[in-house]
Amino acid sequence: LPISSSGKTTFADRLTVELKSRGLNPIRISLDDYYKNREEVPKDEDGSYDFESIDALNVELFNENVLSLLNGDEVNLPTYNFKTNSRSFSRKVKISDNDLIIVEGIHALNEKMTSSIPKYLKFKIYISPQAQINIDDENPISITDIRLLRRIVRDNQYRGTSAEETLKMWPSVRRGEFKWIYKTQEDANYVFDSFLNYELNVFAKYALPLLKKIPNDSPYYTDAFRLINMIKYFKPIEEKWIPCTSLLKEFIGGNCYRDCE
């Protein structure tokens, strides 16, 4: 389940519920919980921490945990807190012979990430907004921009990150996608389109105020201005029309899978 701001988490949670309704017992593991301590994360060509690199994750620990689970052992899985940049081990899990493991993360399709698992035991799903929409005949809306809006709102909601900070990180995210992610989609068994027709109406309410906070003298003002001019054509939608099971709740908050745990 790769690619940033695609709705991986909600998809994985809804898949978990669906599988349970069919009598199966899946567990979900997020690769975000396997980030290394900040000082161990590699740096990119700009000297910034490269959180998009697979080497930013503790691949060895993940494979050790999964292999132990497959062998029937009880494993104490990690949980990573992005606000404090710290990891704790407080989730004890054990699976039986017929249980499933759902792995969610941008490197989930990378064979290096799951090297301990034989290929025949893996079913790979690539999730991303796929639909193309247009404001008019001459102005298409980039799917990349839609994912960027999702991330701006989510990072502010859950990680306390400003829109300006997210715009600063975005080029690194994109470089990581071209380097690590896109080449793995060819191995996917299934592609899921996570685009929702009403999401730009949602971001007209949630992203617009965040983008307008970026000052005129910011190096990211041009990007903010472009995004503002894109979503200003959409009428904000009232939150009461967005079900708590909506994939968009992953970004704006109120997700009944996450927030009620």
N, C-alpha and C positions, 0 to 999 in steps of 0.2 A: 504494500500500500504506500507508494512513494509520492513525491513532489509536494513542495511547501504550499500551505493554504488551499489545499484541494478538498478538505473535508474528511481527511483520513480517520480522525478520531471518532467522529459521529458515525461514519460508515462502519468502522470496526465495532462500535457499540451496538448499532442496529443489527449488524450481522450476528453478533453474539446473542441478542434477544431472539432473532429468527431461528438460529440453530437450537437454542434451548426449547423453543416451541415445538421443535421436531424431535425432542427427546434426547438431544445431544448435550454434552457438558463442556463447552469451550472455555478457555481462559484467554485473556487478552494481555499481551506484553507490549509496552511502548518502548521503542528504541530511544526515545527522549530520556528515559530513565538511566540510560547507559552512557550519558555524556561524562567525559573525564573531568577532573578538577581543572579549573581555568588555566592554571599554570602548565598543565600538560597538553593543552589544546594547541595544535600546530598553527602557524601564522601564514597568511597569504603573502602575495608579492607586495602588498601595501604595508605589511607589518602588523596588520590587524589579526585578531583571532579568527581562524577559519572554522567556524562552527558547521559549515556545510560539508566539510571533508569527512570521509568515513573514518579517518584517523583521529577525529575528535571524539569518537565513541570507543568504549572499552569492548572491542570485538571479542577479545579473549574471554572476558567475564561472561558476555552474552552466550557464546557458544558453550562455555562450561555450564551455565545455568540450564540451557535448553537440553543439552546432552544428559544432565542429571535428571531433569524432568522426564525425558524419554526413557530413562532407565528405572523410573518409578520412585526416585528419591524425593524427599521433601526439600524444597529450595526456598531460601529467604531472598526474595527478589528486591532489587533496589527501587527507590523512588527519588527522583531528582526535583529539587525545588529551584526554579529559575529565578525567583526573586532574591533568594539568599545564596544561589550558586553552591548548594550543598546537597549531598546525597545521604539518605538514610536507608536502613534495611529493616523493614517492619512488615513485609507482606509474605507470609509463609504460604506456599502453594505446593500441592502434590496432585498429580494426575493419574488416572487409571488407564488401562490399555486402550479403551475406545474414546478417550477424550481428545479434543482438538486444541491446538495452540494457534491463536491469531496474533501475528506479529505486525505491528503498525509503526511505520517510520519511513523517512525519505530514502533510507538505504535498504529497505526490506527486500527489494528484488535483487540486490547485489549478492552474488554467490559468495563473496568473501565474508559477508555478514552472517551467512547461515551455512558456513562450510561444514559444520558438524552434522547437518541434516542431509540425508541422501536426496537427490533430486526427485526421485519418484514419490517421495512423501510430501512434496511441496506443491501447492496450488497458488499461483501468483496472480494478484489483481492490481492493475494499474488504474489509479483514480485521479481524475483531473477534470475541470470544466472544459468541455469540448465544443459547445455550440458557438456559432458565430452570429453576432447581432450587429445591427447598424442603426445609427441615429438617423441617417438618410442615405441616399445613393452614393454619397461621396465620403462618408465618415463612419467607417467600421469601428467597433469597440474591441480593443485588444483583450483577449482572454488573460494575458499576462497582467494587464491593468486591473482586471477583476480580482485576480488573486492578490495583487498588491493592496487593493482596498480591503479585502478580507483580512490581510495580515495587519494593516494599520489599525483596524478596529480591534482585532483580537489582541495584539501586543499591548495596546493601551488598556484593554479590559482586564487582561490576566497577568501581564508582566510589568505594568506601570510604565510602559515605553511611550514616548511621544511620537507623533506622526513624523516629525523631523528625524528622529533617531531611526525609525523604521525605513524611511527613504534613504538614509545614509547607509544602512545595512543591505538594502535591496540589490545593488550591483554585485555584492559578494554572493548573495543568494543565487542570483542568475548565473554567475560564473560557475558556482557549484553544481547547478542543475545541468549545465552543458557538459561539465567535466564528469559528473558522477551519475546523474539520474537518467537522462534521455536515452543513453545507450542501453540501459537495462530494460526499457519498456518492451523491447523486441522479444524478451523472454516471458512476457506476461501471458497467462492463460485467458485472461478476461480484462476488458477495458470498461470502466464505469464512468459515465459522464455525470459530474456532480453540479453542473450549472442549473440554477433555478431562475425561471423567467422573471421573478419579482425581486431579485436580490439587489438590483441597482436602486430600486425604490427604498429598500432597507438602508443602503449605504448613503442615500441622500439625507437620511436622518442622522446616522451614526458617524459617518466619515467626514461629512462636510464641516461640522464644528471643529474637528481635530485638524483638518487641513487649513482652515482659516486662521489657526493660531500661529502658523509658520510666518515669521516676519518677512517683509519685502527684501531685506538685505541677506537673507539666508541663501546659501548656495543651492538649496533644495526648493526654493520658492517657485522656480519655473516648473518643476515636476508637480508641485502642489497646485499651481495655477491651472495646469493642463487637466489634472484630475477633477478640480472644481468645475471647470468648464464642461467636462464630460457628464458629471452626475447632476448638474443643475437642471438638466432637461427632464429629470424624473421626479415625480411627485412623491414625497415621503409617505411611507405606508405606516399605518398605526400598528403598534406592537401586538394588539389583541388579535390581529389576523395572522400572526406568525405562530404556528403550533410549537410546543416545547420540544417536539421530536424533529423539528426542521433542522436541516444541516446548518443553516445560517446561525442557529442558536450557539453553535460552537464558537462563533466569532463575536456575537453581540452579548452573550450571557443568557442565563435562564434555560440552559440545556438540561432537560429532565434526566438525561443519562449521567451527566457530569456533576451538576450542581446539587443533586440530591443524594450523592454518595455519602 
